[in-house]
Amino acid sequence: MVRHVRGTHILNVIDYVKSRKGILGVEQLLGRIEEKRGEIKKEFKENEFYEYDLLLDYFEVVEELYGDQKNDIPRARDIGKQIAKNLGYYDYLLRAAGFKELINKAESGWNQVYDFGGIELVECHDNRAMIRYHGFPDNHNVCSYFQGSLEIDLEMLGLDGTVEHTACPVEGAEYIEFNITWQ
């Protein structure tokens, strides 16, 4: 099955690299992607769908080029934070409606971003929630990416909390799961 994601995600990976390594970093990133895949499209449109595996290749190359072995936080996690911050409507939604409403809106609008998988709010209480992502490939970068986006959700809501990764397809689970707690 070929999975697809909106171009905004690939563009945000490129912007992430550009903001940290400049245009030379972007050229290095694109060169490595071409080494992996052969000639690639170098311009992406925000609202067009692209192969999800291409996004995974971008995550992998960013980690190879710019990962920090001393700092055990994967670059995909940082990218997840940046993408969530860069989505203007996202900030508004967080401030306007809160965490539970954000996840409910993500569930109902999922197919606007992905043509596969889904998100499930398993439970949500006053200071904790459990979220599952279904249908994603076995890849640690996917988990890191979603963890970063959930961490920034808490931050943008002004909540002091943690996002614990509790289930992973890489380790045999049927879904990616996070337990989120806040004060």
N, C-alpha and C positions, 0 to 999 in steps of 0.2 A: 504494500500500500504506500503510495506517495502522499506525504503530508505537506501541507502548505501553511505559511504564515504571512501576514502583511509585511510589506517592505519597510514599514516604520521600524521594525525590530532590527533589521540589518543596518539601516541608516543610523540607528542609535549606537550600534556596536562601532561603526566607523566614526561617529562623532565622539564616542568614548575615547578611542585611540587618538583622534585628532586633538582632543582637549588635553591629553596627557603627553603625547609624543610629537605633536605637530604634523604637518603635511608629510614629512619624511617618514614618520611612523605609519601613516596611512598607506604610503607607497610600499613600505615594507610589508604591511599586512596584506595588501592586494597581491603583491608578488608571491607571498607564501601561499595564499589561497590558489593562485594560478598554478603553483607547483603541485598542489594537491589535486586540483580538479581539471587542469588544462585551462584554456582561455575561458574567462568568465565575463559576465556582464558587469560593468563597473559603475553603472548608474542605476539607481533603484528608485521606484516611485512609492511613496508612502502607502497608498491604498491598493496597490497591486499585490497579488499573492505570488510568493516565491517558495521554492522547495525548502521545507523545514530543515532538511539535512545540510543545506548551505549555511543556515544560521548556526547549526551545530559545528560546522567546520570553522566558521568565524570565531566562535567561542574557543575552540581548541587552539587555533593559531594565536589568538590573543594571549591565551595562557602560556603557550610555548614561548612566545616572544617577550611577554611582559610580566609573567607570573613571578611572584616573590616567594621563594622557598622558605625564607625566614618567617614571613607573615603568611600563615596557613589559610588565608581567606582567598578563595578562588576569584579570578577576575570576573567570571560570569556573575558572581554575587554582586560585585560593584556595578556591573552593567545593568543588572536587574533594578538596582536602586536608581541609577541614572535614568533609565527608561521611564520608571514610574514618576520620577520628578519632572521629566520633560513632557509628559502628557498633561496638557493644561486642564482638560475637563476632569482629569483624575483628581487633581488637587481640589477643585471646586466640589466634586462629589464627596471627597473625604471630609472636607470641612462642613458641608451641608447636611450629610446624612449619617455619618459614622461608619464603623467597621462592618457591622452586619449588613447594612444596606449596600455597601461597596461590593461585598461578595455576592449578594443577591443580584446586583446589576451585572457583575462579571458573569454569573451563570446565564442570565438571560441574553447578554450580548456576546457570548463566547464566539459564535460563528462569524462575527464581524472581524475577528482577529485571526482565528484558526479555522481550518476546515476539518479538524479532527479533535478528538479528546474532549475533555470537559473539566470543570471545577465543581466541587461539591462542598457546601458548608455542612459538615457532619453535625456539629453542635456549636452553639454560641451562647455564652452566659455573660454575666456582668463583667468579668475580668479574664475570660479565657474563651478560646475557640479552637476547633479542630477543622482543618481544611484538607481536602484530598484533590489531587489532580489525576485525572484518568486518561489513559490512551497515549502516554508519551513514551518515547524510546528509552531504553536503558542507557542513561548517560548522566554522569555526575554533574555536568555543567547545567543540565536542565534543572536539577534540584537546587543547585547553587543560585541559579538565575531567579527561580521562584522564591527562594528564601530571602534574597536581597530585596525583591519587590515587596514582600510581606513586611520586612523590617522597616522599609521606608514608609509603608502604609501606617505603621504604628507611629513613626516619627512625625509624619504629616498630620496625624490626628492629635499630636501632643501627648501621646501615651508613652509612659516608660515601661518597656516590656521586653520580652524575648520571643524568638521564633526558633523552636526546636524541631529539627528534622527527625521524624520518628519512623518513617517507612520509606523504602526506596526500591524501585524495580531492579536496580543494579544488584541489590541484595536479595532478590527473589520476591519482593512484594508485588501485588497486582496494581499498585498505585503509588504516587508520591504523597506523603502525609506530613503535615506540620501541626504541632501543638503550639498555640500562641497564648501567651499570658501577659497581662499588663496590670498596672496599679491604677 
